[in-house]
Amino acid sequence: MTNISETAKSNIDDQIEQEVEQARTVCDISGNNSAECAAAWDAVEELRAEASHQRQNKKKNSLEQYCDDNPEAIECRIDDN
């Protein structure tokens, strides 16, 4: 059984793959130095950044999540000494 996070990861990976193919097509048609080509690759980079952001958010354990929500809690204090 696939959970929601695996499905979301698969969806964004599929979107990235589609955008890469789209960018290659646009660049082949309009030229590598065209504004359309640059915009197409920008879309790819935005999706990749979102995928990276989602992966980072998933890796938090319960203490990290608690500290994100309660940074003033004694358990979350960091001693710099």
Backbone as a chain_set.jsonl record, in Angstrom:
{"seq": "MTNISETAKSNIDDQIEQEVEQARTVCDISGNNSAECAAAWDAVEELRAEASHQRQNKKKNSLEQYCDDNPEAIECRIDDN", "coords": {"N": [[0.834, -1.184, 0.0], [0.616, 2.188, -0.856], [1.636, 5.124, 0.75], [0.495, 8.501, 1.491], [2.625, 10.369, 1.408], [4.534, 9.058, -0.175], [3.135, 8.959, -2.553], [2.875, 11.696, -3.114], [5.582, 12.351, -3.463], [6.151, 10.824, -5.707], [4.428, 12.083, -7.52], [5.543, 14.703, -7.703], [8.045, 14.066, -8.673], [7.322, 12.996, -11.131], [6.234, 15.301, -12.282], [8.538, 16.883, -12.447], [10.042, 15.417, -14.277], [8.388, 15.653, -16.549], [8.496, 18.439, -16.93], [11.213, 18.778, -17.502], [11.423, 17.46, -19.965], [9.707, 19.095, -21.412], [11.128, 21.525, -21.248], [13.426, 20.877, -22.701], [12.311, 20.476, -25.226], [11.231, 23.038, -25.768], [13.593, 24.537, -25.804], [14.922, 23.361, -27.949], [13.279, 24.184, -30.029], [13.059, 27.019, -29.782], [15.626, 27.891, -29.329], [18.648, 27.8, -27.416], [19.357, 30.133, -26.081], [17.129, 31.64, -25.74], [14.401, 33.516, -24.258], [12.187, 31.988, -23.682], [13.269, 29.439, -23.381], [14.885, 29.807, -21.117], [12.889, 30.403, -19.232], [11.517, 27.985, -19.184], [13.436, 26.247, -18.075], [13.696, 27.485, -15.629], [11.254, 26.841, -14.463], [11.636, 24.103, -14.107], [13.705, 24.146, -12.205], [12.385, 25.362, -10.05], [10.513, 23.387, -9.361], [12.284, 21.338, -8.625], [13.464, 22.525, -6.4], [11.253, 22.67, -4.704], [10.752, 19.933, -4.355], [13.072, 19.214, -2.968], [12.731, 20.743, -0.67], [10.451, 19.52, 0.409], [11.511, 16.982, 0.979], [13.357, 17.646, 2.987], [11.665, 18.516, 5.024], [10.368, 16.152, 5.692], [12.253, 14.639, 7.04], [12.411, 15.225, 9.718], [12.526, 14.321, 13.109], [10.48, 13.42, 15.973], [11.315, 15.013, 18.18], [12.669, 17.118, 16.902], [10.53, 18.248, 15.488], [8.92, 19.01, 17.635], [10.599, 20.932, 18.807], [10.702, 22.8, 16.755], [8.119, 23.742, 16.939], [8.086, 24.619, 19.564], [10.322, 26.457, 20.416], [11.322, 27.665, 22.712], [11.313, 25.815, 24.718], [12.841, 23.862, 27.323], [14.018, 21.477, 26.56], [14.829, 22.041, 24.045], [16.795, 23.878, 24.006], [20.002, 25.059, 23.116], [23.234, 24.627, 24.114], [25.888, 26.703, 23.861], [28.365, 26.624, 24.951]], "CA": [[0.0, 0.0, 0.0], [1.381, 3.42, -0.969], [1.094, 6.175, 1.606], [0.308, 9.803, 0.833], [3.899, 11.025, 1.142], [5.142, 8.393, -1.326], [2.383, 9.396, -3.721], [3.253, 13.092, -3.372], [6.942, 12.319, -4.001], [6.041, 10.309, -7.065], [3.803, 13.111, -8.337], [6.463, 15.797, -7.979], [9.084, 13.51, -9.543], [6.719, 12.921, -12.469], [6.14, 16.673, -12.788], [9.895, 17.313, -12.804], [10.388, 14.721, -15.516], [7.618, 16.279, -17.627], [9.016, 19.792, -17.153], [12.517, 18.644, -18.152], [11.167, 17.161, -21.373], [9.133, 20.316, -21.979], [12.217, 22.505, -21.391], [14.278, 20.447, -23.826], [11.559, 20.74, -26.458], [11.169, 24.489, -25.954], [14.936, 25.012, -26.161], [15.203, 22.892, -29.31], [12.48, 24.975, -30.965], [13.302, 28.463, -29.707], [17.049, 28.165, -29.164], [19.102, 27.711, -26.036], [19.535, 31.449, -25.475], [15.866, 32.37, -25.786], [13.699, 33.756, -22.993], [11.297, 30.838, -23.458], [14.118, 28.348, -22.897], [15.25, 30.145, -19.741], [11.692, 30.267, -18.403], [11.217, 26.555, -19.053], [14.378, 25.678, -17.11], [13.346, 28.057, -14.324], [10.151, 26.029, -13.947], [12.243, 22.851, -13.647], [14.435, 24.426, -10.972], [11.41, 25.605, -8.983], [9.99, 22.086, -8.932], [13.353, 20.629, -7.916], [13.598, 23.159, -5.093], [10.102, 22.233, -3.913], [10.978, 18.527, -3.999], [14.101, 19.227, -1.941], [12.103, 21.291, 0.53], [9.577, 18.473, 0.944], [12.356, 15.932, 1.565], [13.918, 18.153, 4.24], [10.61, 18.553, 6.031], [10.014, 14.787, 6.076], [13.307, 14.0, 7.81], [12.4, 15.656, 11.111], [11.983, 13.381, 14.081], [9.482, 14.039, 16.848], [11.931, 16.074, 18.975], [12.889, 18.263, 16.006], [9.232, 18.871, 15.232], [8.532, 19.654, 18.89], [11.425, 22.131, 18.971], [10.233, 23.779, 15.775], [6.869, 24.301, 17.46], [8.309, 25.16, 20.917], [11.764, 26.728, 20.489], [11.702, 28.128, 24.049], [11.288, 24.685, 25.652], [14.158, 23.533, 27.852], [14.554, 20.373, 25.775], [15.246, 22.537, 22.738], [17.879, 24.844, 24.173], [21.321, 24.623, 22.657], [24.286, 25.236, 24.913], [27.006, 27.045, 22.981], [29.627, 26.589, 25.691]], "C": [[0.88, 1.249, 0.0], [0.774, 4.469, -0.059], [1.08, 7.5, 0.86], [1.638, 10.447, 0.498], [4.627, 10.379, -0.03], [4.448, 8.812, -2.611], [2.757, 10.824, -4.09], [4.643, 13.149, -3.981], [6.921, 11.848, -5.448], [5.451, 11.358, -7.999], [4.771, 14.225, -8.676], [7.612, 15.306, -8.86], [8.583, 13.398, -10.979], [6.618, 14.311, -13.094], [7.503, 17.183, -13.227], [10.294, 16.693, -14.133], [9.668, 15.342, -16.717], [8.156, 17.663, -17.959], [10.378, 19.76, -17.834], [12.327, 18.369, -19.642], [10.599, 18.381, -22.092], [10.228, 21.351, -22.225], [13.122, 22.141, -22.562], [13.598, 20.743, -25.16], [11.536, 22.227, -26.776], [12.527, 25.016, -26.419], [15.345, 24.56, -27.559], [14.502, 23.763, -30.344], [12.909, 26.44, -30.97], [14.772, 28.84, -29.573], [17.425, 28.212, -27.697], [19.232, 29.057, -25.336], [18.245, 32.265, -25.441], [15.264, 32.538, -24.393], [12.786, 32.585, -22.66], [12.068, 29.656, -22.88], [14.484, 28.598, -21.434], [14.062, 29.968, -18.8], [11.342, 28.799, -18.167], [12.151, 25.904, -18.029], [14.165, 26.252, -15.715], [12.225, 27.25, -13.67], [10.674, 24.699, -13.402], [12.93, 23.077, -12.303], [13.494, 24.691, -9.798], [10.827, 24.297, -8.462], [11.036, 21.291, -8.163], [13.548, 21.206, -6.512], [12.453, 22.732, -4.178], [10.272, 20.785, -3.463], [12.02, 18.43, -2.882], [13.536, 19.711, -0.61], [11.207, 20.241, 1.189], [10.39, 17.354, 1.597], [12.94, 16.386, 2.902], [12.875, 18.141, 5.345], [10.244, 17.158, 6.524], [11.013, 14.183, 7.049], [13.315, 14.393, 9.28], [11.818, 14.563, 12.001], [11.053, 14.122, 15.03], [10.074, 15.16, 17.71], [12.181, 17.313, 18.118], [11.584, 18.996, 15.722], [8.749, 19.628, 16.466], [9.304, 20.962, 19.067], [11.093, 23.2, 17.94], [8.99, 24.497, 16.289], [7.061, 25.023, 18.797], [9.784, 25.495, 21.128], [12.235, 27.168, 21.876], [11.754, 26.995, 25.069], [12.704, 24.307, 26.073], [14.82, 22.401, 27.06], [15.183, 20.843, 24.462], [16.387, 23.555, 22.817], [19.192, 24.237, 23.73], [22.366, 25.373, 23.467], [25.497, 25.454, 24.021], [28.353, 26.969, 23.681], [30.345, 25.293, 25.505]], "O": [[1.81, 1.339, 0.802], [-0.436, 4.694, -0.075], [1.586, 7.606, -0.257], [1.786, 11.02, -0.582], [5.275, 11.079, -0.807], [5.098, 9.0, -3.64], [2.936, 11.127, -5.269], [4.872, 13.914, -4.918], [7.599, 12.415, -6.305], [5.907, 11.514, -9.132], [4.824, 14.659, -9.826], [8.101, 16.054, -9.707], [9.321, 13.668, -11.926], [6.88, 14.484, -14.285], [7.618, 17.841, -14.261], [10.824, 17.375, -15.01], [10.269, 15.534, -17.774], [8.263, 18.025, -19.13], [10.673, 20.625, -18.659], [12.993, 18.977, -20.48], [10.961, 18.667, -23.234], [10.261, 21.982, -23.281], [13.533, 23.013, -23.327], [14.238, 21.204, -26.105], [11.79, 22.632, -27.911], [12.597, 25.846, -27.325], [16.035, 25.288, -28.273], [15.057, 24.048, -31.405], [13.1, 27.032, -32.032], [15.116, 30.016, -29.696], [16.629, 28.61, -26.847], [19.218, 29.11, -24.106], [18.275, 33.459, -25.143], [15.585, 31.79, -23.47], [12.627, 32.228, -21.493], [11.575, 28.958, -21.995], [14.399, 27.689, -20.609], [14.214, 29.443, -17.697], [10.92, 28.423, -17.074], [11.708, 25.1, -17.208], [14.426, 25.574, -14.721], [12.25, 27.008, -12.463], [10.213, 24.224, -12.364], [12.757, 22.29, -11.372], [13.781, 24.285, -8.672], [10.668, 24.124, -7.253], [10.719, 20.645, -7.165], [13.769, 20.465, -5.554], [12.673, 22.462, -2.997], [9.969, 20.45, -2.318], [11.856, 17.641, -1.951], [13.833, 19.148, 0.443], [11.216, 20.102, 2.412], [10.005, 16.837, 2.645], [13.011, 15.598, 3.845], [13.181, 17.789, 6.484], [9.846, 17.005, 7.679], [10.65, 13.293, 7.818], [14.172, 13.919, 10.025], [10.783, 13.968, 11.702], [10.865, 15.331, 14.894], [9.401, 16.162, 17.948], [11.933, 18.434, 18.561], [11.545, 20.226, 15.718], [8.235, 20.742, 16.362], [8.723, 21.982, 19.436], [11.197, 24.391, 18.233], [8.831, 25.703, 16.098], [6.296, 25.928, 19.13], [10.435, 24.86, 21.957], [13.421, 27.057, 22.186], [12.208, 27.212, 26.193], [13.646, 24.414, 25.289], [16.042, 22.376, 26.911], [15.972, 20.124, 23.848], [16.876, 24.028, 21.791], [19.455, 23.054, 23.944], [22.378, 26.604, 23.5], [26.064, 24.501, 23.487], [29.383, 27.226, 23.059], [31.426, 25.1, 26.061]]}, "num_chains": 1, "name": "protein.A"}
